[in-house]
């Protein structure tokens, strides 16, 4: 499940007789999905790629490769991680792959962080 599919459901904990909080299975699954999104952000090259996409809208792999100063296979790997986490989407145009961010997914991750405050 990618973070985009996760809906914001308040975490309601009940307590067992011993006072230990009981975490519903839905909350556990939601945490796994969110962790994938946050893990994808844990690499500087991926954060920079997201910044570039946020500012430029849509970029092809070759444009990101030039900007990131990384090899094409490395850039493709980082984009695959971001795509699997639901943070970017790809559009194929002939032999070229163009990427753009999924603002809804990034807003959802940011909202989850704000909910902790």
N, C-alpha and C positions, 0 to 999 in steps of 0.2 A: 504494500500500500504506500503510495507516495504522499508527501505532505499536502499536496493540493487536494487530495480526496478526504483529508481529515477535516471534520467540522468542529467548530469550537463548542465543546460541551463542558459545562462547569464540572470540575472534579468534586464529586460529593463523596465524602468518606463516611462510612459508618464505623462504629467501634465494636470490637468483639467484647466479650465479657471481661477479658484481661486488660482491656483498654488499648489494645493494639489496633491501629487504623486498618480497615479492610479496604483494599483498592480493587475496584471493579475491573473485570477483564477488559472491558471497552477502554478504560483509561490506560491499561497496560499496552494494548495494541496501538492506541493513539500515541503513546510515548515512543514506541518503536519507530513509527512512521515519522514523527517529528525529529527524532534523533538522526535519521537518514538525511534529512534536509540540513540540519545543523552540521553534521559531519562533512557534508559536501562543501560547506563554507570554511572548513578548517585548513584550507590550502591557499597561500597567498596568490598563486597564479589564477586560481578559480575566482577569488574575490576581485582581482584586477580584471579578469574577463567579464565578470558581471558589471563592473563599473563602466567598462568600455561599451558593453551592450546597452546599458541604461542611458548612456549619453548619445550613442550613435543609432540606436534603434535596432537595426539588423546588420549583421556583419557575417561575411563568409569566413571559413576556417583560415584561408590564406591571409586575410586581413588581420585576424587575431594572431596568427603566427608571427607576422611582421611586428605587430605591436608588443607582443609578449616576449619576443626574442627567444622563442622555444621552437623545437622541431615540430613538424607537422604531426607525427604520431603522438607526441606528448600533448599538444594542444587538443587533438582529437580525443585522447584519453580523458583530459580534464572536462571537455564538453560532454562526453558520455556520462561521467559521474554527475554532472549538473543536470543532464537530461533525465537520468534514472531517478534522481531525487525530485524531479518535477519542477525544477527551477528555471529551466530554459526549454524552448521548443525549437524544432528544426524544420526547415522547409527545403526540399530538394528542388533545384532548378538545373536540369541537365546533370552535368558532372559535379556541380557545386552544391555545397550544403550551407545554408544561411541560418544563423541562430538569432534568437531574440529572447529576452527575459520574459518570465511569466510573473508579472507584477502581483497577481493575486496570491501566488504561492509565497513570494517574499513578504507581502503584507501579513499573511497568515503567520509566518514564522516570527515576524516582528511583534505581532499581537500576542503570541504565546509568551514571548519574553516580557512584554509589558504586564501580562496577567500575573507574573511572579512578584511584581512590586506591590 
